[in-house]
Amino acid sequence: MAGDRVPEKAPSRAAEDDEPLQPINLDDGMAVEPERAEDVICTACGHAQAQGSGLKCSSCGALLDSIEAVPEVDESEIDVSDLAEPGGPEVWDADFKGDEGAADLENASDPDRWRLLRGGKALNLYAGIVSGLLSLFFVYSLSLLAASQGGMHQYLPFLLGTALTGVIVGSICFSFLSRIPFALVGPETVLTAVLFLFIGGMYRHMSETFAPELILPTILAGISVAALLTGLSLLLLARFRLGEFIRFIPLQIVGGAIGGVGVFVLVGAFAWMGCLNPDWSNVYSLGLSLASNFDLNQDLNTMGPSVIFGLFLFFAMFRTKNSLFLLALILAAVGAGNGVGVWATDSTLKDLAAPVPFPEGSLLVHLVEVLRSPLLFSDIQWAVIKSHSLYIGAMVVLAVLTVMYRITRLEIMRGKESDLNREYAALGVTNMVSGLCCGMPVSLSYGRSAGSYAAGGRGPLAGIVAGLVCGVGLFYADVVLPMIPRFVPEGLLVYAGLDLIRDWGFRTRSSFTGRADLWLLRLTFAATILLGLLEGIGFGVVLALMVTVSRAGRGGVVRNQLSGSQHSSNVDRASAQQRILKEYGDHIHIMRVQGFLFLGSMERLLKAVRARLEERNRLSLDYLVLDFRQVDGFASTSGLGFAKLHRLAEEGGVQVVITSAPLELETHLVSLGYAGDEDGQFRIFFNLDYALEWCENCVLDAEGMLEMRRRTLPELLVPIFPETRYIPALMKALQRDVVRAGETVFRQGDGSDAMYFVESGRLDVELELADGRIVRLKKVGPGAVFGEMGIYTLSPRSATIRAAEKCVLYRLTLRRLEAIEARAPRLVTAINRFLVNLLSARLAASNARVRDLMS
């Protein structure tokens, strides 16, 4: 042990163990202060005087009242009537009925309450007009996709009418039903891509065997049935509150199928632009027909402007969802096309102004005209619709998954949680109304919703205005459509297909996307392209469910929750600091997370955090400690959950402390700027013990108890030593040692010959493992005792004690303890009682910790 310590001689006692032990005088110990009687307060000057010190105040000389002379105050004698304001009953009156305006105030602050003019009239009108114009252009381009299959061109006016009906009904109806006030819906690329295969399959089935007059009513009925069944499925999903379980499906796997839908959108766009009339019966026939029908010289001239415009939009919008910017690009393209058509002399350039070729007759068939037409209900071939109903099932699956993902992203953007089941119900009713009005199935549009939000449209008025703008376009289509060059809607279709491939094949990846998930995404994408859309979607859904079942744990995401007032770090602190942590430790809340984290798991974790934030009978939550030691892995979409956690922590003023973080989690949080600096909302620690020590230091610092006044060992022992009058005698038997930072007091495996009392400084208790690693078991500070078990059991030291800073210790050797036992048995009894109390407290704390961890 030589060299490990720098001994300093203390006055009035021997410094070496081999010096003769001086007799211990117990008479000069501290006397226990007798319990004082209750003081008497002078009513004249406020001086506190002990009882029995006279009848007059020693400070001012006034007569003192005895304690018995102070009368008991009865509640009935309290008169507060002078505090009441005239005009109505007060809180203490029997007829008081509460604050009538409280309910109105509560409703006024409810962020989910439907308010038409939320966010202001002007901004909502502006956002609604921008979103409505964008919807018109996108609906126009999606109608081209629906009519892109061979023979379907003749039905383009009807398909455009159903698409516009869908966006009008959807925008207005959803604005009244949804509690995401700025959300917009309409015919969306993913659902329309499945719809165009659905109606194309019905047309090919009927074109060879059915009379032409039976095809159109069956196609329109099929569109209505698709909207009705999609809406009914969403409504039933919400009715049974299954929305939260959808968040557990690994969306990246199904995202491969949605990326495959983007490929079909591109093929449909090329088929429309080049009038290629491919064979859609299977992938082989599709590729063969495209190759055989493609004419390089002719089709390049026809497709060139549209493809260039689509690529231009794709790269211009690569990093933004700004609706006004997109609308400006589209309107600029319309103006440039018409300008070139007017001023250019070359016939090729003049063709840029050419509109989309429509069949003879009206450019758009209104809903009223469809209802007035001689089409009979009996002309609908229900068997044909039934034979192609798998496409409707695919629409339902894609609607459920895409809406969940988009609502989650909108939640992050607005910083407010949404009831997913309620939004499913709102979209379900909207689709059913659209179907009854012969409109297309509609879905939530993230791009237009985010654009409306950025433009200031924070209320439902923006969605209603967007629907009305589309209504104006419906009735003035014959005037507006010839003014739009064909390369604009065709280019939008190319942009939509590329955007689907990018969003679902690449943008849904995150720091949590593992190699296995990446390969599953690629496999689903390849299956969708090679086997077909229905087969790819079915393959992706089955694969996603299998992965979900294999990853999902039996227990919940939060294994247990602990309070910082009961579960503390392995740091032995001074008794005053321990009392502060017992009183204020509830500012620290610990959640031990387990299992595989999906987006649904993160939602449950967030729900538990909100529940703790809303508890009014506890101290405010200042430090949220999340222990990830028992987490098996992360789904790719769990990154959205951490984004929502970051927003929730910012709003609640909570410091999130991450412990035992896997590498992918730490990388993700640092890359987003959530962690990695002193001002970050997230802090990352090696394990739970270090995290709790940091949180406790923050709590102590806030209460002014982190840096305590340096006290002597006798002062530290007074609150915890059972016989305080023996403390001076104990001090005479101790030897003072000073240990420099980094030095060891004793090492693991050393012989046991002494116990130590800490007067100042802090020391680490370290365990040396067989593989050479060192684990910190605990930290001890002023007032702590260590090494006591060794002198009782004489067993080798079980851990290494190393000074983290300069420390002043007092050592009680086994030899001196034996001498005290012979000369002053009462002192030894006091020491033994002190150690028994100390060990009992440690055991009780350990039992409480185990009980909390097992709960």
Residue pairs with C-beta under 8 A, 6 or more apart in sequence:
1 746
1 750
4 739
4 743
4 744
4 745
4 746
5 737
5 738
5 739
5 743
5 745
5 809
6 737
6 738
6 739
6 740
7 15
7 735
7 736
7 737
7 738
8 736
8 737
8 738
9 15
9 736
10 735
10 736
12 732
13 22
13 732
14 20
14 21
14 22
15 735
17 735
17 813
17 815
17 816
21 733
21 816
21 819
21 823
22 732
23 823
24 729
24 732
24 733
24 820
24 823
24 824
24 827
25 729
26 725
26 726
26 729
26 824
26 826
26 827
28 728
29 725
29 726
29 727
29 728
29 729
30 724
30 725
30 726
30 727
30 728
31 725
32 724
32 725
36 50
37 50
37 51
37 52
38 51
38 67
39 48
39 49
39 50
39 51
40 48
40 49
40 50
40 51
40 64
40 65
40 66
40 67
41 47
41 48
41 49
42 48
42 49
42 57
42 59
42 60
42 62
42 64
43 62
43 65
44 57
44 60
44 62
45 57
45 59
45 60
45 62
47 57
47 58
47 59
47 60
49 57
49 58
49 59
49 64
51 67
54 64
55 63
55 64
56 62
56 63
56 64
57 63
57 64
80 92
83 90
84 90
89 95
89 96
89 97
90 96
107 113
111 416
112 179
112 416
114 176
114 179
114 181
114 460
115 181
115 459
115 460
116 459
116 460
116 461
116 464
117 124
117 459
117 461
118 124
118 181
118 458
118 459
118 460
118 461
119 181
119 182
119 456
119 457
119 458
119 459
120 456
120 458
121 461
123 455
123 456
123 457
123 458
124 456
124 457
124 458
124 459
124 461
124 462
124 465
125 461
125 462
125 465
126 455
126 456
126 457
127 182
127 323
127 451
127 452
127 453
127 455
127 456
127 457
127 462
127 465
128 452
128 457
128 461
128 462
128 463
128 464
128 465
128 466
128 468
128 469
129 465
129 466
129 469
130 323
130 324
130 327
130 451
130 452
130 455
131 184
131 323
131 448
131 451
131 452
131 455
131 457
131 462
131 463
131 465
131 466
131 469
132 171
132 465
132 466
132 467
132 468
132 469
132 470
132 473
133 327
133 469
134 323
134 326
134 327
134 330
134 448
134 451
135 167
135 171
135 184
135 186
135 448
135 466
135 469
135 470
136 164
136 469
136 470
136 473
136 480
137 330
137 484
137 488
137 489
137 492
138 186
138 187
138 492
138 496
139 160
139 163
139 164
139 166
139 167
139 186
139 187
139 470
140 160
140 481
140 484
140 489
140 492
141 489
141 490
141 492
141 493
141 496
142 163
142 187
142 189
142 192
142 493
142 496
143 156
143 159
143 160
143 163
144 156
144 269
144 272
144 356
144 489
144 490
144 493
145 192
145 193
145 196
145 265
145 268
145 269
145 272
145 493
146 152
146 159
146 163
146 192
146 195
146 196
146 199
147 153
147 155
147 156
147 159
147 196
147 272
148 196
148 268
148 269
148 271
148 272
149 196
149 200
149 203
149 204
149 268
149 271
149 277
149 280
150 277
150 278
151 203
151 204
151 207
152 159
152 199
152 200
152 203
153 359
154 359
155 216
155 219
156 356
156 358
156 359
157 358
157 359
157 361
157 362
157 363
157 364
157 365
158 216
158 219
158 220
158 365
158 370
159 199
160 363
160 364
160 365
160 477
161 364
161 365
161 366
161 367
161 370
161 438
161 474
162 220
162 223
162 438
162 439
162 440
163 187
163 192
163 439
163 440
164 364
164 470
164 473
164 474
164 477
165 367
165 434
165 437
165 438
165 439
165 440
165 474
166 186
166 187
166 227
166 434
166 439
166 440
166 441
166 442
167 185
167 186
167 187
167 442
167 467
167 470
168 439
168 467
168 468
168 470
168 471
168 474
169 430
169 433
169 434
169 437
169 439
169 442
169 467
170 185
170 186
170 187
170 430
170 431
170 434
170 439
170 442
170 467
171 184
171 185
171 186
171 463
171 464
171 466
171 467
171 470
172 463
172 464
172 467
172 468
173 429
173 430
173 433
173 434
174 183
174 184
174 185
174 426
174 427
174 430
174 442
174 463
175 181
175 460
175 461
175 462
175 463
175 464
175 467
176 460
177 425
177 426
177 429
177 430
178 422
178 423
178 426
178 427
178 460
179 418
179 419
179 422
179 423
179 426
180 407
180 410
180 414
180 418
180 423
180 449
181 458
181 459
181 460
182 414
182 449
182 452
182 453
182 457
182 458
182 459
182 460
182 462
182 463
183 410
183 423
183 444
183 449
183 463
184 444
184 445
184 448
184 449
184 452
184 462
184 463
184 466
185 427
185 430
185 442
185 443
185 444
185 445
186 442
186 443
186 445
186 448
187 440
187 441
187 442
187 443
188 402
188 442
188 443
188 444
188 445
189 261
189 262
189 265
189 496
189 497
189 499
189 500
190 258
190 261
190 398
190 402
190 443
190 500
191 230
191 395
191 398
191 399
191 440
191 441
191 442
191 443
192 440
193 261
193 262
193 264
193 265
193 268
193 533
194 261
194 391
194 394
194 395
194 398
194 533
195 223
195 226
195 391
195 395
195 440
195 441
196 268
197 264
197 280
197 391
197 533
198 222
198 226
198 388
198 391
198 392
198 395
199 219
199 222
199 223
200 280
201 280
201 388
201 391
202 215
202 218
202 219
202 222
202 384
202 385
202 388
203 215
203 219
204 280
204 281
205 384
205 387
205 388
206 214
206 215
206 218
206 381
206 384
207 215
210 218
210 381
210 384
213 379
214 379
214 380
214 381
216 375
217 375
217 376
217 377
217 379
217 380
218 379
218 380
218 381
218 384
218 385
220 370
220 375
220 438
221 380
221 382
221 385
222 384
222 385
222 388
223 435
223 438
223 439
223 440
223 441
224 435
224 436
224 438
224 439
225 385
225 392
225 435
226 391
226 392
226 395
226 435
226 440
226 441
227 431
227 432
227 434
227 435
227 439
227 440
227 441
227 442
228 431
228 432
228 435
228 436
229 392
229 396
230 392
230 395
230 396
230 399
230 428
230 431
230 435
230 441
231 427
231 428
231 429
231 430
231 431
231 432
231 433
231 434
231 435
231 441
232 428
232 432
233 396
233 399
233 400
233 428
234 396
234 399
234 400
234 403
234 424
234 425
234 427
234 428
234 431
235 424
235 425
235 428
235 429
235 432
236 428
237 243
237 246
237 400
237 421
237 424
237 428
238 421
238 422
238 424
238 425
238 428
239 425
241 421
242 421
243 404
243 419
243 420
243 421
243 423
243 424
244 420
244 421
244 600
244 603
244 604
245 600
246 400
246 401
246 404
246 420
246 600
247 404
247 408
247 420
247 598
247 599
247 600
247 602
247 603
247 637
248 548
248 552
248 598
248 599
248 600
248 601
249 401
249 544
249 545
249 548
249 598
250 517
250 520
250 544
250 547
250 548
250 551
250 598
250 635
250 636
250 637
251 401
251 404
251 405
251 508
251 544
251 599
251 636
251 637
252 508
252 509
252 513
252 517
252 518
252 520
252 521
252 635
252 636
252 637
253 517
253 520
253 521
253 524
253 540
253 543
253 544
253 547
254 397
254 401
254 524
254 537
254 540
254 541
254 544
255 504
255 505
255 508
255 521
255 524
256 504
256 505
256 520
256 521
256 522
256 523
256 524
256 525
256 526
256 527
256 528
256 536
256 540
257 398
257 524
257 525
257 527
257 528
257 533
257 536
257 537
257 539
257 540
257 541
258 398
258 401
258 402
258 500
258 504
259 500
259 501
259 504
259 505
259 521
259 525
259 528
260 524
260 525
260 527
260 528
260 529
260 533
260 536
261 398
261 500
261 528
261 533
262 496
262 497
262 498
262 499
262 500
262 501
262 504
262 505
263 497
263 501
263 528
263 529
264 533
265 493
265 496
265 497
265 500
266 494
266 497
266 498
267 278
267 286
267 290
268 493
269 306
269 310
269 490
269 493
269 494
269 497
270 276
270 290
270 303
271 277
271 278
271 290
272 490
272 493
273 299
273 302
273 303
273 306
273 307
273 490
274 293
274 294
274 295
274 298
274 299
274 302
274 303
276 289
276 290
276 293
276 294
276 299
277 289
277 293
278 285
278 286
278 289
278 290
278 293
279 285
279 286
279 288
279 289
280 286
282 532
283 529
283 530
283 531
283 532
301 348
303 490
305 352
305 487
305 491
306 486
306 487
306 490
306 491
306 493
306 494
307 491
307 494
308 491
309 333
309 487
309 488
309 490
309 491
309 494
310 490
310 491
310 492
310 493
310 494
310 495
310 498
311 494
311 495
311 498
312 329
312 491
313 326
313 329
313 491
313 492
313 495
314 494
314 495
314 498
314 499
314 502
316 325
316 329
317 325
317 326
317 495
317 499
321 446
321 447
321 450
321 451
321 454
322 451
322 454
323 447
323 448
323 450
323 451
323 452
323 454
323 455
324 451
324 455
326 451
330 488
330 492
333 485
333 487
333 488
333 491
334 483
334 484
334 485
334 488
337 352
337 353
337 485
337 487
337 488
338 353
338 483
338 485
340 349
340 350
340 352
340 353
341 349
341 350
341 352
341 353
341 354
341 485
342 353
344 350
344 352
352 485
352 487
353 485
354 485
354 486
355 481
355 482
355 483
355 484
355 485
355 486
356 481
356 484
356 486
356 489
356 490
357 486
358 481
362 369
362 478
363 477
363 478
363 481
363 482
364 474
364 477
364 478
364 481
366 474
366 475
367 437
367 438
370 438
371 438
390 534
391 534
394 533
394 534
394 537
394 538
395 441
397 537
397 541
398 537
399 427
399 441
399 443
400 424
402 443
402 444
403 423
403 424
403 427
403 443
403 444
404 420
405 508
405 637
406 444
406 445
406 446
406 449
407 418
407 420
407 423
407 444
408 599
408 637
408 640
408 644
409 446
409 450
409 640
410 418
410 446
410 449
410 450
410 453
411 417
411 418
411 644
412 640
412 643
412 644
412 647
413 450
413 453
414 453
415 647
415 651
417 606
417 610
417 644
423 444
427 442
427 443
427 444
430 442
431 441
431 442
434 440
434 441
434 442
435 441
448 466
452 462
452 463
452 466
457 463
473 480
505 521
505 525
508 636
508 637
509 518
509 636
510 636
510 637
510 638
510 639
510 668
511 639
511 664
511 665
511 667
511 668
511 671
512 634
512 635
512 636
512 638
512 639
512 664
512 665
512 668
513 636
514 633
514 636
514 664
517 635
517 636
520 543
520 547
523 543
524 536
524 539
524 540
524 543
525 536
527 535
527 536
527 539
527 540
528 535
528 536
528 537
528 539
528 540
529 536
531 539
548 598
551 596
551 598
551 632
551 633
551 635
552 595
552 596
552 598
553 594
553 595
553 596
553 632
555 594
555 595
556 594
556 595
556 604
557 593
557 594
557 595
557 597
557 601
557 602
557 604
557 605
558 591
558 592
558 593
558 594
558 604
558 605
558 608
559 592
559 593
559 594
559 630
560 591
560 592
560 852
560 853
560 854
560 855
561 589
561 590
561 591
561 592
561 608
561 612
562 589
562 590
562 591
562 592
562 852
562 853
563 585
563 586
563 588
563 589
563 590
564 581
564 585
564 586
564 587
564 588
564 589
564 590
564 623
564 625
564 692
564 695
564 696
564 699
565 581
565 582
565 583
565 584
565 585
565 586
565 588
566 585
566 848
566 849
566 852
567 590
567 692
567 848
567 849
567 852
568 581
568 585
568 692
568 696
568 845
569 689
569 690
569 692
569 693
569 696
569 778
569 779
570 689
570 765
570 776
570 777
570 778
570 779
571 693
571 696
571 778
571 779
571 780
571 781
572 758
572 778
572 779
572 780
572 781
572 783
572 784
572 786
573 581
573 696
573 781
573 783
573 784
574 708
574 711
574 716
574 781
574 782
574 783
575 716
575 719
575 720
575 783
576 705
576 708
576 719
577 700
577 705
577 708
580 699
580 700
580 703
580 705
581 696
581 699
581 700
584 619
584 699
584 702
584 703
585 696
585 699
586 618
586 619
587 619
587 620
587 621
587 622
587 623
587 699
588 622
588 623
588 625
588 692
588 695
588 696
588 699
589 612
589 621
589 623
589 624
589 625
590 625
590 627
590 688
590 692
591 605
591 608
591 609
591 624
591 625
591 626
591 627
592 627
592 629
592 630
592 853
593 605
593 626
593 627
593 628
593 630
593 631
594 630
594 631
595 601
595 630
595 631
595 632
596 631
596 632
596 633
596 634
596 635
597 605
597 631
597 633
597 634
597 635
597 638
597 641
598 635
598 637
598 638
599 635
599 637
599 638
599 640
599 641
601 638
601 641
602 638
602 640
602 641
602 642
602 644
602 645
603 641
605 626
605 641
605 645
606 641
606 644
606 645
606 648
609 624
609 645
609 648
609 654
610 648
612 618
612 621
612 624
613 621
613 648
613 652
613 654
621 652
621 654
622 653
622 654
622 655
622 698
622 699
623 654
623 655
623 657
623 695
623 698
623 699
624 649
624 654
624 655
624 656
624 657
625 657
625 659
625 688
625 691
625 692
625 695
626 656
626 657
626 658
626 659
627 659
627 660
627 688
627 691
628 658
628 659
628 660
628 661
628 662
628 665
629 659
629 660
629 687
629 688
631 662
633 662
634 662
634 664
634 665
639 668
642 665
642 668
642 669
642 672
642 674
643 672
645 656
646 656
646 672
646 674
646 681
646 682
648 654
649 655
649 656
649 681
649 682
650 681
655 681
655 683
655 695
655 698
656 681
656 682
656 683
657 682
657 683
657 684
657 685
657 691
657 694
657 695
658 665
658 666
658 669
658 675
658 682
658 683
658 684
658 685
658 691
659 684
659 685
659 686
659 687
659 688
659 690
659 691
660 686
660 687
660 688
661 669
661 684
666 675
666 684
669 675
669 676
669 682
669 684
670 676
673 680
674 680
674 681
674 682
675 681
675 682
675 683
675 684
683 691
683 694
685 691
685 694
689 776
689 778
693 779
697 706
700 706
708 782
710 760
711 759
711 782
712 759
713 731
713 734
713 757
713 759
713 810
714 727
714 728
714 731
716 759
716 782
716 783
717 724
717 727
717 730
717 757
717 783
718 724
718 727
720 783
720 834
720 837
720 838
721 727
721 730
721 830
721 834
722 830
722 833
722 834
722 837
723 826
723 830
723 833
726 826
726 827
726 830
729 824
729 827
730 827
730 830
730 831
731 810
733 812
733 816
733 817
733 819
733 820
733 827
734 757
734 810
734 811
734 812
735 810
735 811
735 812
735 813
735 816
736 808
736 809
736 810
736 811
737 756
737 808
737 809
737 810
737 811
738 806
738 807
738 808
738 809
739 745
739 761
739 763
739 803
739 806
739 807
739 809
740 803
740 806
741 803
741 804
741 805
741 806
742 802
742 803
743 802
743 803
744 800
744 801
744 802
744 803
745 756
745 763
745 787
745 801
745 802
745 803
745 809
746 787
746 797
746 800
746 801
747 797
747 800
748 766
748 767
748 768
748 796
748 797
748 798
748 799
748 800
749 796
749 797
750 796
750 797
751 794
751 796
751 797
752 787
752 789
752 790
752 791
752 793
752 794
752 795
752 796
752 797
752 814
753 790
753 791
753 813
753 814
753 815
754 787
754 790
754 791
754 811
754 812
754 813
754 814
755 785
755 786
755 787
755 788
755 790
755 791
755 811
755 812
756 785
756 786
756 787
756 801
756 809
756 810
756 811
756 812
757 784
757 785
757 809
757 810
757 811
757 812
758 780
758 781
758 782
758 783
758 784
758 785
758 786
758 807
758 808
758 809
759 782
759 808
759 809
759 810
760 782
760 806
760 807
760 808
761 781
761 782
761 803
761 804
761 805
761 806
761 807
761 808
762 779
762 780
762 781
762 803
762 804
762 805
762 807
763 779
763 780
763 781
763 786
763 801
763 802
763 803
763 804
763 807
764 776
764 778
764 779
764 801
764 802
764 803
764 804
765 776
765 777
765 778
765 779
765 780
765 786
765 799
765 800
765 801
766 774
766 775
766 776
766 777
766 799
766 800
766 801
766 802
767 774
767 775
767 776
767 777
767 798
767 799
767 800
768 774
768 800
769 775
774 800
777 799
779 804
780 786
780 801
785 835
785 838
786 801
787 797
787 801
788 835
788 838
788 839
789 795
790 796
790 797
791 812
791 814
791 817
817 828
817 831
820 827
820 828
820 831
821 828
